[in-house]
C-alpha cells in the first residue's frame, strides 16, 4: 500500500507596519489627543476587517520621554482593545521614547500578546521573535531592532576622531544586523519550511525624503545608514521618517511614516500604513490609507488673496471640521504693523483656527535670512549654529575651528542621549 505524500503547508501571515505615533504631541499649543484616539480606534477596526495577524510599530510611540497621562492611557487602552482580535503587537522604542517608560509595563504586556523591545543591548535571542498567525502557526521571523544608541553597541574610547567614531559605529550597527540575520537563518535551518525574515529599525537612511517635523537624529555621530549595509531580509520595516516611502535598494526597505500630519508641510501627504502579506516566502505589499482626522493647511498668499485661497481649502472640509491653518504672507504685505488684526478680521466667523502667521521677507532684510520663516523649534542644531555664525565677521580659519568644536560638542551630547 502506498501512503499519500504529505507536504508541509505554508502559513499565511498579514502584518501592518506602522511607526511614529508620537502620542502626547502638542502641535503649536494644540493637543492631538482626539486625533490619536480616532486613529487608534480606526486601527482596531482595520485589524478586524483586514484580518491582521501582527502589528509592528517601528518606534516613536510617544512624543516625549515623559508622556502626559492621557497619552499613556491611550497606549494602554489600545493594547486592551486589541486583545479580542488575537493580533500580535510588537512595539519598538524610537529616539523619542524613554526606556524607563516602556520598560515599566514590558513584562506585564508580554502576557497580553505584546512584545516591547527597548534596547539593542539586549541579547540576540530577545530580539528574534517568531510571529504567529491567528491559527497560532509560525509564519514569519522578526529581527526586532529599535532605535540604536551608541552606548548600546560600543564602549567609548578616548582619542578617537569623529570620523573614527562614525566608522566604528556604522560597522557595529552593520554587525548587529548581520548577527540577527544569521540567528534567523539558523532558526530557519531547523524548520521544515523556512519562514520569511523581517527586520526593523528606527533611523535615517541614505536617500530618504524628510519633512520639517523630523528632527535630525544621529546614531552617535552617524548621519545616515547606507541601505546596502542591511542584510537581504524579505522586508525591512523602518521608522523615524514621517513620510511613507519605499527606498531604492535591492532589499525591500520601507518607511511607513506617521499616521497623522505632524507638521504643516506634511498636510498634503496621504498618510498610510503598509499591509504586508506573506504566504510562505511569497510576499505582497499594499498601502492602507489612513483617514485625515484633523485638517491642516499652510497657505502662502498676499493679504488680498486670502479669501479666495481659503474658500478653496474650506470646500474640502466636512461638516463640523475646523481647519488648523498656517498663513505665510507675501513680501508685499509683510511690512504691515496691523497684519495680525487684518488677518483675524478676514477669518472671523469661519471654521478656521489660525495656528501660525508668518511674514515672508526677502533675503536682504536679515542676516538670519535662511531662517526668517522658521521658529527655533523647527531648526536643527546645525541650522541654528550656522545662522548665528553668519552674523559674525570671522576668517575662514576661525569658522573652520569653531565648526570643528561645534561638531565635537554635538557628538558628545548625542552620545549621552
Secondary structure in CASP SS format (residue, H / E / C, confidence):
PFRMAT SS
TARGET T0000
AUTHOR 0000-0000-0000
METHOD secondary structure of the structure
MODEL  1
X C 1.00
X C 1.00
X C 1.00
X C 1.00
X C 1.00
X C 1.00
X C 1.00
X C 1.00
X C 1.00
X C 1.00
X C 1.00
X E 1.00
X E 1.00
X E 1.00
X E 1.00
X E 1.00
X E 1.00
X E 1.00
X C 1.00
X C 1.00
X C 1.00
X C 1.00
X E 1.00
X C 1.00
X C 1.00
X E 1.00
X E 1.00
X C 1.00
X C 1.00
X E 1.00
X E 1.00
X C 1.00
X H 1.00
X H 1.00
X H 1.00
X H 1.00
X H 1.00
X H 1.00
X H 1.00
X H 1.00
X H 1.00
X H 1.00
X H 1.00
X H 1.00
X H 1.00
X H 1.00
X H 1.00
X H 1.00
X H 1.00
X C 1.00
X C 1.00
X C 1.00
X C 1.00
X E 1.00
X E 1.00
X E 1.00
X E 1.00
X E 1.00
X C 1.00
X C 1.00
X C 1.00
X E 1.00
X C 1.00
X C 1.00
X C 1.00
X C 1.00
X C 1.00
X C 1.00
X H 1.00
X H 1.00
X H 1.00
X H 1.00
X H 1.00
X H 1.00
X H 1.00
X H 1.00
X H 1.00
X H 1.00
X H 1.00
X H 1.00
X H 1.00
X H 1.00
X H 1.00
X H 1.00
X H 1.00
X C 1.00
X C 1.00
X E 1.00
X E 1.00
X E 1.00
X E 1.00
X E 1.00
X C 1.00
X C 1.00
X C 1.00
X C 1.00
X C 1.00
X C 1.00
X H 1.00
X H 1.00
X H 1.00
X H 1.00
X H 1.00
X C 1.00
X C 1.00
X H 1.00
X H 1.00
X H 1.00
X H 1.00
X H 1.00
X C 1.00
X C 1.00
X C 1.00
X E 1.00
X E 1.00
X E 1.00
X E 1.00
X C 1.00
X C 1.00
X C 1.00
X C 1.00
X C 1.00
X C 1.00
X H 1.00
X H 1.00
X H 1.00
X H 1.00
X E 1.00
X E 1.00
X E 1.00
X E 1.00
X E 1.00
X C 1.00
X C 1.00
X C 1.00
X C 1.00
X C 1.00
X E 1.00
X E 1.00
X E 1.00
X E 1.00
X E 1.00
X E 1.00
X C 1.00
X C 1.00
X C 1.00
X C 1.00
X C 1.00
X C 1.00
X H 1.00
X H 1.00
X H 1.00
X H 1.00
X C 1.00
X C 1.00
X C 1.00
X C 1.00
X C 1.00
X C 1.00
X C 1.00
X C 1.00
X H 1.00
X H 1.00
X H 1.00
X H 1.00
X H 1.00
X H 1.00
X H 1.00
X H 1.00
X H 1.00
X H 1.00
X H 1.00
X H 1.00
X H 1.00
X H 1.00
X H 1.00
X H 1.00
X H 1.00
X H 1.00
X H 1.00
X H 1.00
X H 1.00
X H 1.00
X H 1.00
X H 1.00
X H 1.00
X H 1.00
X H 1.00
X H 1.00
X C 1.00
X C 1.00
X C 1.00
X C 1.00
X C 1.00
X C 1.00
X E 1.00
X E 1.00
X E 1.00
X E 1.00
X E 1.00
X E 1.00
X E 1.00
X C 1.00
X C 1.00
X E 1.00
X C 1.00
X C 1.00
X C 1.00
X C 1.00
X C 1.00
X C 1.00
X C 1.00
X C 1.00
X C 1.00
X C 1.00
X C 1.00
X C 1.00
X C 1.00
X E 1.00
X C 1.00
X C 1.00
X E 1.00
X C 1.00
X C 1.00
X E 1.00
X C 1.00
X H 1.00
X H 1.00
X H 1.00
X C 1.00
X C 1.00
X C 1.00
X C 1.00
X C 1.00
X E 1.00
X E 1.00
X E 1.00
X E 1.00
X E 1.00
X C 1.00
X C 1.00
X C 1.00
X C 1.00
X C 1.00
X E 1.00
X E 1.00
X C 1.00
X C 1.00
X C 1.00
X C 1.00
X C 1.00
X C 1.00
X E 1.00
X E 1.00
X E 1.00
X C 1.00
X C 1.00
X C 1.00
X C 1.00
X C 1.00
X C 1.00
X C 1.00
X C 1.00
X H 1.00
X H 1.00
X H 1.00
X C 1.00
X C 1.00
X C 1.00
X C 1.00
X C 1.00
X E 1.00
X E 1.00
X E 1.00
X E 1.00
X E 1.00
X E 1.00
X E 1.00
X E 1.00
X C 1.00
X C 1.00
X E 1.00
X E 1.00
X E 1.00
X E 1.00
X E 1.00
X E 1.00
X E 1.00
X E 1.00
X C 1.00
X C 1.00
X C 1.00
X C 1.00
X C 1.00
X C 1.00
X E 1.00
X E 1.00
X E 1.00
X E 1.00
X E 1.00
X E 1.00
X C 1.00
X C 1.00
X C 1.00
X C 1.00
X H 1.00
X H 1.00
X H 1.00
X H 1.00
X H 1.00
X H 1.00
X H 1.00
X H 1.00
X H 1.00
X C 1.00
X C 1.00
X C 1.00
X C 1.00
X C 1.00
X C 1.00
X C 1.00
X C 1.00
X E 1.00
X E 1.00
X E 1.00
X E 1.00
X E 1.00
X E 1.00
X E 1.00
X C 1.00
X H 1.00
X H 1.00
X H 1.00
X H 1.00
X C 1.00
X C 1.00
X C 1.00
X C 1.00
X H 1.00
X H 1.00
X H 1.00
X H 1.00
X H 1.00
X H 1.00
X H 1.00
X H 1.00
X H 1.00
X C 1.00
X C 1.00
X C 1.00
X C 1.00
X E 1.00
X E 1.00
X E 1.00
X E 1.00
X E 1.00
X E 1.00
X E 1.00
X E 1.00
X C 1.00
X C 1.00
X C 1.00
X H 1.00
X H 1.00
X H 1.00
X C 1.00
X C 1.00
X C 1.00
X H 1.00
X H 1.00
X H 1.00
X C 1.00
X C 1.00
X C 1.00
X C 1.00
X H 1.00
X H 1.00
X H 1.00
X C 1.00
X C 1.00
X H 1.00
X H 1.00
X H 1.00
X H 1.00
X H 1.00
X H 1.00
X H 1.00
X H 1.00
X H 1.00
X C 1.00
X C 1.00
X C 1.00
X C 1.00
X C 1.00
X C 1.00
X H 1.00
X H 1.00
X H 1.00
X H 1.00
X H 1.00
X H 1.00
X H 1.00
X H 1.00
X H 1.00
X H 1.00
X H 1.00
X H 1.00
X H 1.00
X H 1.00
X H 1.00
X H 1.00
X H 1.00
X H 1.00
X H 1.00
X H 1.00
X H 1.00
X C 1.00
END
